[in-house]
Amino acid sequence: MDFNIIKTQEDINYLMEKFFYFHDSCIKELKYYSGGYVAENRAMFPFNSARNVSIIFQSQKGGLPAIEMQFEQTHRLNLEPRSDEFDCIIYESSLVKIDEVFYWSEWSNFKLDDINKINRTWISAEKIKWRQLNNAMGEKELYISELKD
């Protein structure tokens, strides 16, 4: 399935409405790709040239059961997973664009000031795209490593 690129407020509104504002959803999986690497000859490319974060969300509500969001040229990922004593349900969320940077947070009415006050999950990036995922429900891991034991 093709990705939907978010550029405008209308794009943001469309995603938020389509995914029911992330109400009764959860972060299923998360993957980070820096762009930096060490080649087989041990030469290093020491730059975070990509800084891409991919997140799979699953939902009980709305028209889409699962989506993948890709955050490109990520500025910051603040991951605050709750312990297994508490649920991981997202009840509200925000997706806003402030000074050419997108911010997604697991609380509503996001303000830039919040990032210094609220200890919850949020991410900021220069670009965002998303797509509906089919056959992505359940417990099975979707971002599968190619490493072999």
Residue frames relative to the residue before (quaternion, step in Angstrom):
aa qw qx qy qz dx dy dz
M 1.0000 0.0000 0.0000 0.0000 0.00 0.00 0.00
D 0.4852 -0.6827 0.4736 0.2724 3.57 -0.97 0.87
F 0.4842 -0.6544 0.5049 0.2870 3.52 -1.24 0.58
N 0.3150 -0.6882 0.6219 0.2008 3.52 -1.24 0.66
I 0.2548 -0.7784 0.5566 0.1394 3.59 -0.65 1.07
I 0.2723 -0.7549 0.5774 0.1502 3.54 -0.92 0.96
K 0.0442 0.8003 -0.5940 0.0686 3.55 -0.72 1.14
T 0.8070 0.2623 -0.0933 0.5209 3.55 0.93 -0.92
Q 0.6671 -0.4625 0.3912 0.4337 3.54 -1.33 0.11
E 0.6110 0.5496 -0.3471 0.4519 3.58 1.08 -0.66
D 0.6282 0.5242 -0.3233 0.4754 3.59 1.06 -0.76
I 0.6359 0.5185 -0.3136 0.4779 3.56 1.02 -0.84
N 0.6645 0.5115 -0.3018 0.4536 3.58 0.85 -0.98
Y 0.6373 0.5411 -0.3268 0.4408 3.57 0.96 -0.88
L 0.6776 0.4798 -0.2936 0.4738 3.60 0.84 -0.97
M 0.6747 0.5062 -0.3084 0.4397 3.57 0.81 -0.97
E 0.6714 0.4762 -0.2995 0.4823 3.60 0.96 -0.80
K 0.6653 0.5204 -0.3009 0.4428 3.58 0.92 -0.93
F 0.7604 0.3176 -0.1738 0.5392 3.60 1.04 -0.79
F 0.4916 -0.7174 0.3902 0.3025 3.57 1.25 0.63
Y 0.6278 -0.5826 0.3138 0.4098 3.57 1.00 0.96
F 0.5787 -0.6163 0.3356 0.4155 3.58 1.26 0.59
H 0.3466 0.7431 -0.5009 0.2772 3.61 1.25 0.29
D 0.8382 0.0554 -0.1087 0.5316 3.56 -0.94 1.00
S 0.4895 0.6029 -0.4715 0.4178 3.53 0.91 0.99
C 0.1626 -0.7661 0.6066 0.1370 3.56 -1.31 0.02
I 0.4870 -0.5863 0.5443 0.3504 3.51 -1.33 0.34
K 0.2607 -0.7851 0.5489 0.1197 3.56 -0.59 1.17
E 0.7861 -0.1126 0.1283 0.5941 3.55 0.86 -1.04
L 0.1256 -0.7707 0.6226 0.0523 3.51 -1.31 0.48
K 0.0430 -0.7907 0.6107 -0.0077 3.58 -1.02 0.86
Y 0.1395 -0.7816 0.6040 0.0694 3.58 -1.03 0.86
Y 0.0553 -0.7657 0.6406 0.0166 3.56 -1.04 0.89
S 0.2953 -0.8112 0.4839 0.1433 3.58 -0.42 1.24
G 0.4090 -0.6717 0.5097 0.3489 3.56 0.91 -0.94
G 0.6114 0.5133 -0.3460 0.4930 3.57 1.26 -0.33
Y 0.0903 0.8025 -0.5857 0.0697 3.57 -1.12 0.60
V 0.2940 -0.6755 0.6333 0.2368 3.50 -1.42 0.13
A 0.3831 -0.7424 0.5096 0.2062 3.55 -0.71 1.14
E 0.6954 -0.4740 0.3344 0.4243 3.56 -1.28 0.26
N 0.6816 0.4520 -0.2940 0.4947 3.61 1.11 -0.56
R 0.5250 -0.6791 0.3453 0.3793 3.56 1.43 0.28
A 0.4077 0.6568 -0.5120 0.3745 3.59 1.20 0.39
M 0.2643 -0.7955 0.5297 0.1291 3.55 -0.87 0.94
F 0.1893 -0.6836 0.6898 0.1448 3.48 -1.24 0.73
P 0.0884 -0.8861 0.4548 0.0136 3.59 0.14 1.31
F 0.5399 0.6196 -0.4037 0.4021 3.57 1.01 0.74
N 0.3761 -0.6932 0.5688 0.2335 3.56 -1.02 0.83
S 0.0105 -0.8719 0.4888 -0.0269 3.54 0.59 1.19
A 0.7259 0.4039 -0.2470 0.4990 3.61 1.11 -0.48
R 0.0479 0.8329 -0.5505 -0.0302 3.60 0.66 -1.14
N 0.3197 0.7654 -0.4889 0.2700 3.58 0.88 1.00
V 0.0971 -0.7648 0.6358 0.0366 3.54 -0.97 0.94
S 0.1078 -0.7695 0.6280 0.0427 3.55 -0.90 0.99
I 0.0477 -0.7979 0.6007 -0.0127 3.56 -0.90 0.97
I 0.2089 -0.7402 0.6267 0.1256 3.53 -1.01 0.90
F 0.1081 -0.7690 0.6294 0.0274 3.54 -0.88 1.08
Q 0.1240 -0.7491 0.6439 0.0942 3.55 -1.13 0.72
S 0.1212 -0.8225 0.5554 0.0177 3.58 -1.05 0.75
Q 0.3873 -0.6929 0.5620 0.2327 3.52 -1.24 0.61
K 0.7429 0.3854 -0.1932 0.5120 3.60 1.19 -0.45
G 0.7456 0.4593 -0.2831 0.3912 3.52 -1.35 -0.04
G 0.6946 -0.5179 0.3455 0.3606 3.50 -1.37 0.04
L 0.7477 0.3418 -0.2008 0.5327 3.58 1.19 -0.36
P 0.3466 -0.7592 0.5057 0.2186 3.62 -0.70 0.95
A 0.8099 0.0086 0.0170 0.5862 3.62 1.06 -0.66
I 0.0249 -0.7744 0.6322 0.0107 3.54 -1.15 0.76
E 0.2410 -0.7017 0.6402 0.1992 3.50 -1.37 0.29
M 0.1225 -0.7609 0.6334 0.0698 3.54 -0.96 0.94
Q 0.1343 -0.7697 0.6190 0.0795 3.54 -1.03 0.84
F 0.1689 -0.7662 0.6185 0.0437 3.50 -0.79 1.17
E 0.1076 -0.8219 0.5591 0.0165 3.57 -0.51 1.20
Q 0.8112 0.1171 -0.1637 0.5490 3.52 -1.09 0.86
T 0.0293 0.8455 -0.5264 0.0854 3.50 0.86 1.12
H 0.3236 -0.7279 0.5766 0.1820 3.53 -1.05 0.86
R 0.7910 -0.1434 0.1309 0.5802 3.56 0.89 -0.95
L 0.1192 -0.7355 0.6631 0.0720 3.50 -1.21 0.76
N 0.0585 -0.7766 0.6272 0.0058 3.53 -0.70 1.12
L 0.0382 -0.8201 0.5697 -0.0372 3.55 -0.20 1.32
E 0.0153 0.7922 -0.6060 0.0704 3.56 -0.64 1.18
P 0.0374 -0.8273 0.5602 0.0178 3.61 0.36 1.16
R 0.4263 -0.6814 0.5294 0.2714 3.53 -1.04 0.79
S 0.5416 -0.6086 0.4599 0.3533 3.58 -1.13 0.59
D 0.6486 -0.5427 0.3648 0.3896 3.56 -1.26 0.24
E 0.5053 0.6226 -0.4279 0.4170 3.58 1.29 0.15
F 0.7518 0.3023 -0.1537 0.5655 3.57 1.27 -0.43
D 0.5416 -0.6079 0.4523 0.3641 3.57 -1.19 0.39
C 0.3810 -0.7142 0.5421 0.2256 3.55 -1.30 0.37
I 0.3231 0.7788 -0.4840 0.2344 3.56 1.23 0.39
I 0.2809 -0.7025 0.6269 0.1857 3.53 -1.06 0.84
Y 0.2025 -0.8062 0.5489 0.0881 3.57 -0.61 1.14
E 0.7765 0.0252 0.0082 0.6296 3.56 1.16 -0.67
S 0.0194 -0.7924 0.6087 0.0351 3.56 -1.21 0.36
S 0.2346 -0.7338 0.6154 0.1668 3.51 -1.38 0.12
L 0.0059 0.7303 -0.6816 -0.0447 3.49 -1.30 0.51
V 0.1101 0.8018 -0.5700 0.1420 3.54 -0.45 1.26
K 0.2783 -0.7126 0.6130 0.1974 3.53 -1.33 0.37
I 0.0167 0.7843 -0.6166 0.0666 3.55 -0.73 1.14
D 0.8445 -0.0954 0.0273 0.5263 3.59 -0.68 1.11
E 0.7312 -0.4667 0.2245 0.4441 3.58 0.78 1.13
V 0.6421 0.4517 -0.3394 0.5181 3.61 1.24 0.34
F 0.3231 -0.7344 0.5675 0.1850 3.55 -0.99 0.91
Y 0.1047 -0.7668 0.6318 0.0443 3.55 -1.14 0.77
W 0.0526 -0.7480 0.6604 0.0396 3.55 -0.93 0.96
S 0.0140 0.7985 -0.6011 0.0280 3.59 -0.92 0.89
E 0.4683 -0.6753 0.4934 0.2850 3.54 -1.20 0.50
W 0.6574 0.3884 -0.3539 0.5401 3.58 1.07 0.77
S 0.5219 -0.6560 0.4519 0.3050 3.55 -1.18 0.53
N 0.8226 0.2683 -0.2005 0.4595 3.54 -1.37 0.27
F 0.0560 0.8375 -0.5369 0.0848 3.57 0.93 0.96
K 0.0141 -0.7436 0.6685 0.0073 3.52 -1.14 0.84
L 0.6247 -0.5698 0.3796 0.3754 3.58 -1.06 0.71
D 0.6066 0.5769 -0.3309 0.4355 3.56 1.11 -0.69
D 0.5650 0.6451 -0.3661 0.3616 3.58 1.16 -0.64
I 0.6313 0.5887 -0.3515 0.3624 3.59 0.96 -0.82
N 0.6893 0.4382 -0.2796 0.5046 3.59 1.20 -0.36
K 0.7233 0.4408 -0.2265 0.4809 3.57 1.28 -0.26
I 0.7701 0.3459 -0.1646 0.5101 3.58 0.99 -0.82
N 0.2260 -0.7857 0.5660 0.1061 3.56 -0.70 1.10
R 0.4170 0.6581 -0.5150 0.3573 3.53 0.26 1.32
T 0.6738 -0.5188 0.3509 0.3920 3.56 -1.30 0.15
W 0.1842 0.7454 -0.6270 0.1316 3.54 -1.02 0.94
I 0.1224 -0.7800 0.6107 0.0604 3.54 -1.28 0.42
S 0.1113 -0.7714 0.6214 0.0796 3.56 -1.14 0.67
A 0.0832 0.7943 -0.5922 0.1073 3.55 -1.01 0.89
E 0.5629 -0.6212 0.4372 0.3256 3.53 -1.24 0.48
K 0.7958 0.1251 -0.0533 0.5901 3.59 1.12 -0.63
I 0.0573 -0.7725 0.6316 0.0333 3.54 -1.20 0.66
K 0.0573 0.7472 -0.6621 0.0061 3.49 -1.18 0.70
W 0.1042 -0.8008 0.5888 0.0338 3.55 -1.20 0.52
R 0.0559 -0.7821 0.6188 0.0468 3.51 -1.30 0.38
Q 0.5173 -0.5965 0.5142 0.3350 3.50 -1.26 0.52
L 0.2113 -0.7571 0.6033 0.1346 3.56 -1.08 0.74
N 0.2167 -0.7488 0.6136 0.1260 3.54 -0.98 0.90
N 0.8322 0.1546 -0.1359 0.5148 3.58 -1.09 0.67
A 0.5026 0.6602 -0.4084 0.3803 3.56 1.05 0.80
M 0.4731 0.6577 -0.4582 0.3657 3.58 1.16 0.45
G 0.6637 0.5098 -0.3769 0.3970 3.51 -1.28 0.38
E 0.7159 -0.5099 0.3373 0.3372 3.46 -1.45 0.06
K 0.5302 0.6746 -0.3990 0.3236 3.60 1.12 -0.62
E 0.4651 -0.6747 0.4979 0.2839 3.58 -0.96 0.91
L 0.2813 -0.7826 0.5416 0.1231 3.53 -0.96 0.95
Y 0.6807 0.3739 -0.2677 0.5702 3.58 1.10 -0.64
I 0.0159 -0.8411 0.5388 -0.0445 3.54 0.09 1.31
S 0.4266 -0.7117 0.5081 0.2310 3.53 -0.90 0.98
E 0.3870 -0.7075 0.5436 0.2328 3.54 -1.14 0.68
L 0.4491 0.6804 -0.4652 0.3449 3.59 1.24 0.01
K 0.2041 -0.7568 0.6100 0.1161 3.52 -1.11 0.74
D 0.4930 -0.6708 0.4723 0.2896 3.56 -1.00 0.87
